[in-house]
Amino acid sequence: MTAEATEAALAQDGSLLDGGGDRPLRIALLTYKGNPFCGGQGVYVRHLSRELARLGHSVEVIGAQPYPVLDLDDGVTLTELPSLDLYRQPDPFRTPAREEYRDWIDALEVSTMWTGGFPEPLTFSLRARRHLAAHRGRFDVIHDNQTLGYGLLGGPAALGAPLVTTIHHPITVDRRLDLGAASGWKRRASVRRWYGFTRMQKRVARRLPSVLTVSGSSRKEIVDDLGVSPGRIHVVHIGADTDLFSPDPAVPEVPGRIVTTSSADVPLKGLVHLVEALATVRAGDPAAHLVVVGKRAEDGPVAAAIRKHGLENAVEFVKGITDAELVDLVRSAQVACVPSLYEGFSLPAAEAMATGTPLVATTGGAIPEVTGPDGETCLAVPPGDAAALATALKRLLGDAELRSRLGAAGRERVLTRFTWRQAAIGTAEHYREAMARQRIARTAARPVGGRG
């Protein structure tokens, strides 16, 4: 049955969408990289799995190293599907000992790493396919968190259940920005090789029956960059943990403190522009300082900008802090900032707004969908514009009434639009739709007059 015919069948009989009525679903949630302290994928898996479980569903997270941190007390389970963990600290890009090799997938993982590529999306997908085949019938639906590997093709016949895939944003966007920031042909060649897996992700994405994404901006990027049919892509906004990220007047505000979440060596995050802006702000406000939640880079554009402007004592990097410490850090700031050139959603923006901390953010990618209108729920500036960032930061640091108004409006926006419970409800609806599509396809494939 064609995709158009399936759509027509669904439109004709809405009851097909119940996916088994309101009964709890058995969900396999795949994540090839689950670190909740680096990037948004681990955060997504943790909070979505918890809220799906609270809705009554059975959620088994299947992941590789770094394994996700999950709320197991809420009924979520973790199945470890180990890789060779080639990028672990303190020995990234390590060569495993001979006894560590288990099969040909391990050999493929190491050989790809040796030749400068990033193997994990492919090798995890192959291991996941093998695991799911061994547990056929265990799940009602399989949810892939942006692995987009060849092993996940083949549909329910190969995997044992219908597949729903989340694409937060196409990694081709990261590739494009990293290439633009690369200097010299050797560095550009290295970037192209590292991002070689995006060719696979493009091919896989075009064959997926159901894609979820987190914003309208990401939806457009997926269509434009990956060539996915628009009719297969559905937006389900994610959100902040509004119980954890909440205002607390008992946490003292630190004068001049600006907080951001960023990795120093990722051009897409725009940290170098925020450092340049800080230098301008401090010319009139020596108390202004920046706390970066992320890893410090010892060289590169950010480190160079810090040295150039003498900001060694005005920029602090923190990493490995607890959730409670992170929340209190954001609460203590007079301003939170998202300087990214592009974001598929921006969890740091939603989380900062949820604490009632006023926000300065760029208009890169989907950020305006999260942050709302300039002057109402945030101050918005063009991406990559250090001067505009400096102007907005100076304005907000110098106006307590504006900070209070934007902070309150920002929290209200998150509460009404961007919570994990809302995300879980919307995601479960698409699970049931995927299951209904499978039933329609199975019915259509039966011989006329056959007993099926």
Summary of the structure (lengths in Angstrom):
residues: 452
radius of gyration: 22.9
end to end distance: 16.3
largest distance: 82.2
contacts: 1550
relative contact order: 0.12
helix: 48%
strand: 13%
